[in-house]
Amino acid sequence: MCFILTIIMFGFAIQNLLTKNWLTGAVQLIIALGFLLLIINNIQRTRCEKNGTCYTGCSLTNWMALWFKKK
């Protein structure tokens, strides 16, 4: 699902940037990059759990997780 949304948002972003809708294209590009970051994070976390090598965390977004800690 995340992969499909990433492709769709990249397509919309490219289309809007080509028609010079800069703000809409930029927002859609940021959303697409966010979904891409989530996909990369999920792939890395799955590989870590499969190999059993998750000691300090293999994820790309560990630094982002520090911003949204539960209190």
N, CA, C and O atoms as CSV, one atom per row, in Angstrom:
chain,resi,resn,atom,element,x,y,z
A,1,MET,N,N,0.824,-1.194,0.000
A,1,MET,CA,C,0.000,0.000,0.000
A,1,MET,C,C,0.869,1.259,0.000
A,1,MET,O,O,0.613,2.203,-0.747
A,2,CYS,N,N,1.892,1.258,0.843
A,2,CYS,CA,C,2.783,2.408,0.926
A,2,CYS,C,C,3.532,2.603,-0.407
A,2,CYS,O,O,3.757,3.731,-0.846
A,3,PHE,N,N,3.904,1.501,-1.024
A,3,PHE,CA,C,4.601,1.571,-2.307
A,3,PHE,C,C,3.705,2.167,-3.387
A,3,PHE,O,O,4.157,2.980,-4.192
A,4,ILE,N,N,2.442,1.766,-3.406
A,4,ILE,CA,C,1.491,2.297,-4.390
A,4,ILE,C,C,1.296,3.791,-4.190
A,4,ILE,O,O,1.289,4.552,-5.157
A,5,LEU,N,N,1.136,4.217,-2.937
A,5,LEU,CA,C,0.973,5.643,-2.660
A,5,LEU,C,C,2.212,6.444,-3.047
A,5,LEU,O,O,2.104,7.576,-3.516
A,6,THR,N,N,3.373,5.860,-2.852
A,6,THR,CA,C,4.613,6.540,-3.227
A,6,THR,C,C,4.667,6.776,-4.730
A,6,THR,O,O,4.986,7.875,-5.184
A,7,ILE,N,N,4.358,5.751,-5.487
A,7,ILE,CA,C,4.379,5.877,-6.954
A,7,ILE,C,C,3.350,6.902,-7.427
A,7,ILE,O,O,3.647,7.726,-8.292
A,8,ILE,N,N,2.152,6.854,-6.868
A,8,ILE,CA,C,1.098,7.788,-7.273
A,8,ILE,C,C,1.494,9.220,-6.936
A,8,ILE,O,O,1.327,10.121,-7.758
A,9,MET,N,N,2.017,9.434,-5.728
A,9,MET,CA,C,2.387,10.791,-5.329
A,9,MET,C,C,3.574,11.311,-6.149
A,9,MET,O,O,3.616,12.495,-6.485
A,10,PHE,N,N,4.538,10.439,-6.475
A,10,PHE,CA,C,5.630,10.866,-7.361
A,10,PHE,C,C,5.086,11.251,-8.735
A,10,PHE,O,O,5.516,12.245,-9.320
A,11,GLY,N,N,4.155,10.475,-9.240
A,11,GLY,CA,C,3.553,10.795,-10.536
A,11,GLY,C,C,2.833,12.134,-10.516
A,11,GLY,O,O,3.000,12.946,-11.426
A,12,PHE,N,N,2.031,12.367,-9.478
A,12,PHE,CA,C,1.331,13.646,-9.357
A,12,PHE,C,C,2.309,14.805,-9.198
A,12,PHE,O,O,2.106,15.880,-9.761
A,13,ALA,N,N,3.370,14.578,-8.429
A,13,ALA,CA,C,4.353,15.640,-8.207
A,13,ALA,C,C,5.045,16.017,-9.510
A,13,ALA,O,O,5.196,17.199,-9.818
A,14,ILE,N,N,5.460,15.026,-10.266
A,14,ILE,CA,C,6.131,15.293,-11.546
A,14,ILE,C,C,5.187,16.009,-12.504
A,14,ILE,O,O,5.576,16.951,-13.194
A,15,GLN,N,N,3.947,15.548,-12.534
A,15,GLN,CA,C,2.967,16.168,-13.423
A,15,GLN,C,C,2.739,17.635,-13.048
A,15,GLN,O,O,2.694,18.497,-13.925
A,16,ASN,N,N,2.597,17.918,-11.770
A,16,ASN,CA,C,2.372,19.303,-11.351
A,16,ASN,C,C,3.613,20.171,-11.526
A,16,ASN,O,O,3.498,21.354,-11.846
A,17,LEU,N,N,4.788,19.603,-11.322
A,17,LEU,CA,C,5.999,20.392,-11.533
A,17,LEU,C,C,6.209,20.703,-13.015
A,17,LEU,O,O,6.712,21.774,-13.354
A,18,LEU,N,N,5.833,19.785,-13.894
A,18,LEU,CA,C,5.965,20.041,-15.332
A,18,LEU,C,C,4.992,21.112,-15.815
A,18,LEU,O,O,5.287,21.844,-16.760
A,19,THR,N,N,3.828,21.206,-15.164
A,19,THR,CA,C,2.852,22.235,-15.549
A,19,THR,C,C,3.035,23.517,-14.741
A,19,THR,O,O,2.187,24.409,-14.773
A,20,LYS,N,N,4.162,23.601,-14.008
A,20,LYS,CA,C,4.564,24.784,-13.252
A,20,LYS,C,C,3.630,25.115,-12.093
A,20,LYS,O,O,3.483,26.280,-11.724
A,21,ASN,N,N,3.005,24.097,-11.524
A,21,ASN,CA,C,2.284,24.253,-10.263
A,21,ASN,C,C,3.278,23.934,-9.150
A,21,ASN,O,O,3.285,22.826,-8.611
A,22,TRP,N,N,4.108,24.903,-8.813
A,22,TRP,CA,C,5.260,24.659,-7.955
A,22,TRP,C,C,4.868,24.251,-6.541
A,22,TRP,O,O,5.436,23.304,-5.997
A,23,LEU,N,N,3.920,24.939,-5.944
A,23,LEU,CA,C,3.563,24.651,-4.556
A,23,LEU,C,C,2.920,23.276,-4.420
A,23,LEU,O,O,3.293,22.494,-3.545
A,24,THR,N,N,1.968,22.987,-5.274
A,24,THR,CA,C,1.305,21.679,-5.232
A,24,THR,C,C,2.291,20.553,-5.524
A,24,THR,O,O,2.278,19.520,-4.855
A,25,GLY,N,N,3.139,20.756,-6.518
A,25,GLY,CA,C,4.141,19.748,-6.860
A,25,GLY,C,C,5.129,19.517,-5.739
A,25,GLY,O,O,5.522,18.381,-5.474
A,26,ALA,N,N,5.536,20.604,-5.072
A,26,ALA,CA,C,6.488,20.471,-3.972
A,26,ALA,C,C,5.872,19.723,-2.790
A,26,ALA,O,O,6.524,18.876,-2.181
A,27,VAL,N,N,4.632,20.033,-2.470
A,27,VAL,CA,C,3.952,19.336,-1.361
A,27,VAL,C,C,3.808,17.852,-1.681
A,27,VAL,O,O,4.055,17.005,-0.823
A,28,GLN,N,N,3.413,17.536,-2.894
A,28,GLN,CA,C,3.268,16.138,-3.272
A,28,GLN,C,C,4.610,15.418,-3.298
A,28,GLN,O,O,4.681,14.234,-2.966
A,29,LEU,N,N,5.661,16.106,-3.684
A,29,LEU,CA,C,6.993,15.512,-3.680
A,29,LEU,C,C,7.454,15.230,-2.248
A,29,LEU,O,O,8.058,14.190,-1.986
A,30,ILE,N,N,7.178,16.135,-1.338
A,30,ILE,CA,C,7.531,15.917,0.068
A,30,ILE,C,C,6.767,14.733,0.634
A,30,ILE,O,O,7.332,13.925,1.371
A,31,ILE,N,N,5.484,14.622,0.298
A,31,ILE,CA,C,4.686,13.483,0.759
A,31,ILE,C,C,5.238,12.178,0.192
A,31,ILE,O,O,5.349,11.183,0.908
A,32,ALA,N,N,5.580,12.184,-1.087
A,32,ALA,CA,C,6.136,10.984,-1.715
A,32,ALA,C,C,7.462,10.585,-1.078
A,32,ALA,O,O,7.711,9.399,-0.858
A,33,LEU,N,N,8.316,11.565,-0.778
A,33,LEU,CA,C,9.586,11.262,-0.125
A,33,LEU,C,C,9.378,10.732,1.293
A,33,LEU,O,O,10.142,9.889,1.763
A,34,GLY,N,N,8.353,11.222,1.965
A,34,GLY,CA,C,8.016,10.692,3.286
A,34,GLY,C,C,7.607,9.234,3.227
A,34,GLY,O,O,8.039,8.428,4.051
A,35,PHE,N,N,6.782,8.896,2.264
A,35,PHE,CA,C,6.384,7.494,2.094
A,35,PHE,C,C,7.579,6.630,1.700
A,35,PHE,O,O,7.683,5.483,2.133
A,36,LEU,N,N,8.473,7.168,0.887
A,36,LEU,CA,C,9.674,6.437,0.507
A,36,LEU,C,C,10.554,6.168,1.728
A,36,LEU,O,O,11.131,5.089,1.861
A,37,LEU,N,N,10.650,7.146,2.606
A,37,LEU,CA,C,11.402,6.973,3.841
A,37,LEU,C,C,10.788,5.876,4.707
A,37,LEU,O,O,11.510,5.084,5.313
A,38,LEU,N,N,9.471,5.829,4.767
A,38,LEU,CA,C,8.797,4.768,5.522
A,38,LEU,C,C,9.065,3.387,4.931
A,38,LEU,O,O,9.265,2.419,5.665
A,39,ILE,N,N,9.067,3.301,3.609
A,39,ILE,CA,C,9.340,2.015,2.959
A,39,ILE,C,C,10.761,1.552,3.268
A,39,ILE,O,O,10.980,0.388,3.603
A,40,ILE,N,N,11.721,2.461,3.154
A,40,ILE,CA,C,13.120,2.103,3.428
A,40,ILE,C,C,13.280,1.668,4.880
A,40,ILE,O,O,13.982,0.700,5.173
A,41,ASN,N,N,12.629,2.386,5.779
A,41,ASN,CA,C,12.690,2.035,7.192
A,41,ASN,C,C,12.119,0.644,7.437
A,41,ASN,O,O,12.707,-0.139,8.184
A,42,ASN,N,N,10.993,0.327,6.827
A,42,ASN,CA,C,10.371,-0.987,7.014
A,42,ASN,C,C,11.240,-2.104,6.449
A,42,ASN,O,O,11.335,-3.175,7.047
A,43,ILE,N,N,11.865,-1.868,5.317
A,43,ILE,CA,C,12.741,-2.884,4.721
A,43,ILE,C,C,13.932,-3.145,5.628
A,43,ILE,O,O,14.276,-4.298,5.889
A,44,GLN,N,N,14.563,-2.081,6.110
A,44,GLN,CA,C,15.720,-2.253,6.981
A,44,GLN,C,C,15.345,-2.930,8.294
A,44,GLN,O,O,16.076,-3.795,8.776
A,45,ARG,N,N,14.231,-2.549,8.866
A,45,ARG,CA,C,13.805,-3.146,10.132
A,45,ARG,C,C,13.470,-4.630,9.952
A,45,ARG,O,O,13.764,-5.443,10.828
A,46,THR,N,N,12.862,-4.980,8.828
A,46,THR,CA,C,12.541,-6.380,8.557
A,46,THR,C,C,13.808,-7.205,8.382
A,46,THR,O,O,13.897,-8.324,8.886
A,47,ARG,N,N,14.792,-6.655,7.667
A,47,ARG,CA,C,16.069,-7.364,7.505
A,47,ARG,C,C,16.762,-7.557,8.845
A,47,ARG,O,O,17.321,-8.620,9.115
A,48,CYS,N,N,16.725,-6.535,9.677
A,48,CYS,CA,C,17.350,-6.632,10.996
A,48,CYS,C,C,16.701,-7.728,11.833
A,48,CYS,O,O,17.390,-8.544,12.444
A,49,GLU,N,N,15.378,-7.740,11.855
A,49,GLU,CA,C,14.671,-8.732,12.658
A,49,GLU,C,C,14.864,-10.136,12.103
A,49,GLU,O,O,14.924,-11.103,12.863
A,50,LYS,N,N,14.962,-10.251,10.792
A,50,LYS,CA,C,15.163,-11.560,10.177
A,50,LYS,C,C,16.549,-12.110,10.489
A,50,LYS,O,O,16.698,-13.302,10.756
A,51,ASN,N,N,17.573,-11.243,10.458
A,51,ASN,CA,C,18.935,-11.672,10.718
A,51,ASN,C,C,19.261,-11.727,12.206
A,51,ASN,O,O,20.249,-12.344,12.605
A,52,GLY,N,N,18.443,-11.091,13.019
A,52,GLY,CA,C,18.698,-11.050,14.447
A,52,GLY,C,C,19.860,-10.154,14.819
A,52,GLY,O,O,20.558,-10.412,15.800
A,53,THR,N,N,20.074,-9.103,14.045
A,53,THR,CA,C,21.212,-8.215,14.291
A,53,THR,C,C,20.772,-6.834,14.749
A,53,THR,O,O,21.485,-5.859,14.514
A,54,CYS,N,N,19.657,-6.726,15.373
A,54,CYS,CA,C,19.150,-5.419,15.811
A,54,CYS,C,C,19.596,-5.132,17.243
A,54,CYS,O,O,18.814,-5.267,18.184
A,55,TYR,N,N,20.830,-4.743,17.396
A,55,TYR,CA,C,21.349,-4.428,18.726
A,55,TYR,C,C,21.092,-2.968,19.064
A,55,TYR,O,O,20.435,-2.658,20.058
A,56,THR,N,N,21.607,-2.083,18.243
A,56,THR,CA,C,21.428,-0.659,18.499
A,56,THR,C,C,20.369,-0.061,17.583
A,56,THR,O,O,20.081,1.132,17.682
A,57,GLY,N,N,19.803,-0.831,16.724
A,57,GLY,CA,C,18.789,-0.340,15.800
A,57,GLY,C,C,19.370,-0.106,14.425
A,57,GLY,O,O,20.310,0.674,14.266
A,58,CYS,N,N,18.830,-0.759,13.453
A,58,CYS,CA,C,19.329,-0.636,12.087
A,58,CYS,C,C,18.495,0.332,11.273
A,58,CYS,O,O,18.727,0.493,10.075
A,59,SER,N,N,17.541,0.969,11.896
A,59,SER,CA,C,16.607,1.742,11.099
A,59,SER,C,C,17.173,3.087,10.694
A,59,SER,O,O,18.022,3.656,11.380
A,60,LEU,N,N,16.704,3.569,9.600
A,60,LEU,CA,C,17.111,4.853,9.054
A,60,LEU,C,C,16.551,6.009,9.868
A,60,LEU,O,O,17.136,7.092,9.899
A,61,THR,N,N,15.439,5.788,10.514
A,61,THR,CA,C,14.723,6.891,11.157
A,61,THR,C,C,14.818,6.860,12.669
A,61,THR,O,O,13.898,7.318,13.347
A,62,ASN,N,N,15.904,6.335,13.218
A,62,ASN,CA,C,16.077,6.354,14.673
A,62,ASN,C,C,16.115,7.778,15.202
A,62,ASN,O,O,15.555,8.057,16.262
A,63,TRP,N,N,16.759,8.672,14.490
A,63,TRP,CA,C,16.853,10.053,14.953
A,63,TRP,C,C,15.490,10.739,14.921
A,63,TRP,O,O,15.229,11.628,15.731
A,64,MET,N,N,14.611,10.333,13.988
A,64,MET,CA,C,13.264,10.900,13.957
A,64,MET,C,C,12.412,10.345,15.086
A,64,MET,O,O,11.539,11.042,15.603
A,65,ALA,N,N,12.655,9.106,15.472
A,65,ALA,CA,C,11.882,8.497,16.549
A,65,ALA,C,C,12.137,9.202,17.872
A,65,ALA,O,O,11.283,9.182,18.758
A,66,LEU,N,N,13.289,9.818,18.013
A,66,LEU,CA,C,13.577,10.550,19.248
A,66,LEU,C,C,12.677,11.770,19.415
A,66,LEU,O,O,12.412,12.194,20.540
A,67,TRP,N,N,12.213,12.329,18.320
A,67,TRP,CA,C,11.328,13.490,18.394
A,67,TRP,C,C,9.953,13.134,18.918
A,67,TRP,O,O,9.307,13.959,19.564
A,68,PHE,N,N,9.486,11.900,18.647
A,68,PHE,CA,C,8.121,11.498,18.953
A,68,PHE,C,C,8.065,10.419,20.020
A,68,PHE,O,O,7.287,9.471,19.908
A,69,LYS,N,N,8.882,10.556,21.050
A,69,LYS,CA,C,8.896,9.572,22.120
A,69,LYS,C,C,7.613,9.630,22.939
A,69,LYS,O,O,7.006,10.690,23.087
A,70,LYS,N,N,7.209,8.481,23.469
A,70,LYS,CA,C,6.110,8.454,24.419
A,70,LYS,C,C,6.625,8.932,25.764
A,70,LYS,O,O,7.749,8.623,26.159
A,71,LYS,N,N,5.814,9.668,26.441
A,71,LYS,CA,C,6.246,10.189,27.743
A,71,LYS,C,C,5.639,9.397,28.863
A,71,LYS,O,O,5.889,9.690,30.032
